[in-house]
Amino acid sequence: MISQRIITAFALAVSLAATAVQTASAEDAPPRQKWSFAGPFGIYNPAQLQRGFKIYKEVCSTCHSIKLLAFRNLAEPGGPGFTEAQATAIASEFQVTDGPNDQGQMFQRPGNLADHFPPPFPNDQAARAALGGKLPPDMSVLAKARGYEWGFPQFVIDAFIDYQEDGPDYIHALLNGYTDPPAGFALAPGAQYNKYFPGGAIGMNPGAGATVDGLATTGLT
C-alpha cells in the first residue's frame, strides 16, 4: 500500500548503505525504542510524519532518493496529512526532467502532484562519482528493508507481540552509533566508524545524524 511506503520513508528519514538483514546478539543489536506506531495498535502522528519529510527534504535528499514516492502521496490517506494545496506547493519547489519537447530535447520544469520525487543525481554512476564511490540507498522503504534477526526465544516473542520495528530501531541506533574505532581497526580515508553499521566503516558523515537530531528536536517551522 502506498500509505505504508510513505510512512516508512518519512517516519524515520535517514539512510545508510547496509545489508538488508543481519544476525545480531542481544549485546550488539540496536537498542529497542518506544515507538508510537509499534505493535498491532500503534498509530502514526501526522506531525511526526511531517517532521520526517522535513528531515528528508532538508538533510537526506542531498544524497538519497525516494523514487517510489510521488508528490500526490503527501496528501493521500495514511500519509503525513498535507492538504492537496500544500502537496502541490511542495511539488512546485522541485525541478523534474520532462520531454522530449518538439525539438527532441529533455527539459526541466516544476514538479506537480503526478510526478515522483526526483533523485539527487541523474544516475548511479554520477552519485558514486560525487560521493567517493559510495551509492546511498533509496529511502522509499528503508525502514522496512533494514532489520536484525533475533535468535530463540526472542523471535518467538516478537511474533507473538507483532513487533516489526527492527528497521526503525536500527536507523535510530545507527544515527547515534558513531564512536572511536576499536584499537587496531583500520578506516579507509573519508570513512567513519559506527558500531551498528555492518563492518563498522561507514561513508556517511556523523554530522548528518546531528542535523537530523536538531531538526527532530525543533520540529516544523
Buried (B, 14 or more C-beta within 10 A) or exposed (E): EBBEBBBBBBBBBBBBBBEEBBEBEEEEBBEBEEBEBBEEEEEBEEEBBBBBBBBBBBBBBEBBBBEBBBBBBBBBEBBBBBEEEBBBEBBBEBEBEEEEEEEEEEEEEEBBBEBBBBBBBEEEEEBBEEBEEBBBBBBBBBBBBBBBEBEEEBEEEBEEEEBBBBBBBBBBBBBBBBEEBEEEEEEEEEBBBBBBBEEBBBBBEBEBBBBBEEBBEEEEE
